[in-house]
Amino acid sequence: MQVENSMTRPVRLKSPHWGIDAFNDEILYGDVIYEFPDGEIVLEENIHQYLIQVLGATRKIAE
């Protein structure tokens, strides 16, 4: 019977990295994200930028 030495096993650290959003910003586990029907993922802090630059929304003030 062969016994594995626990001192020689590689250590696997869990990365906090989840992925990359539509603006190439790093997404970490626990971040708030929005997923669109086409599969695009956007961090919450980039959602206004996405609405304007990608979807063509115009920001206005109701008068």
Contacts in CASP RR format, 6 or more apart in sequence:
PFRMAT RR
TARGET T0000
AUTHOR 0000-0000-0000
METHOD contacts of the structure
MODEL  1
MQVENSMTRPVRLKSPHWGIDAFNDEILYGDVIYEFPDGEIVLEENIHQY
LIQVLGATRKIAE
16 28 0 8 1.000
16 29 0 8 1.000
17 26 0 8 1.000
17 27 0 8 1.000
17 28 0 8 1.000
17 29 0 8 1.000
18 27 0 8 1.000
18 28 0 8 1.000
18 29 0 8 1.000
18 30 0 8 1.000
18 31 0 8 1.000
19 26 0 8 1.000
19 27 0 8 1.000
19 41 0 8 1.000
20 26 0 8 1.000
20 27 0 8 1.000
21 27 0 8 1.000
21 33 0 8 1.000
21 41 0 8 1.000
21 42 0 8 1.000
21 43 0 8 1.000
21 46 0 8 1.000
22 40 0 8 1.000
22 41 0 8 1.000
22 42 0 8 1.000
22 46 0 8 1.000
22 50 0 8 1.000
22 54 0 8 1.000
23 42 0 8 1.000
23 43 0 8 1.000
23 46 0 8 1.000
23 49 0 8 1.000
23 50 0 8 1.000
25 43 0 8 1.000
25 46 0 8 1.000
27 33 0 8 1.000
27 41 0 8 1.000
27 43 0 8 1.000
31 43 0 8 1.000
31 44 0 8 1.000
32 43 0 8 1.000
32 44 0 8 1.000
33 41 0 8 1.000
33 42 0 8 1.000
33 43 0 8 1.000
33 44 0 8 1.000
34 41 0 8 1.000
34 42 0 8 1.000
34 43 0 8 1.000
34 44 0 8 1.000
34 47 0 8 1.000
34 50 0 8 1.000
35 41 0 8 1.000
36 42 0 8 1.000
40 50 0 8 1.000
40 54 0 8 1.000
42 50 0 8 1.000
48 59 0 8 1.000
51 57 0 8 1.000
52 58 0 8 1.000
52 59 0 8 1.000
END
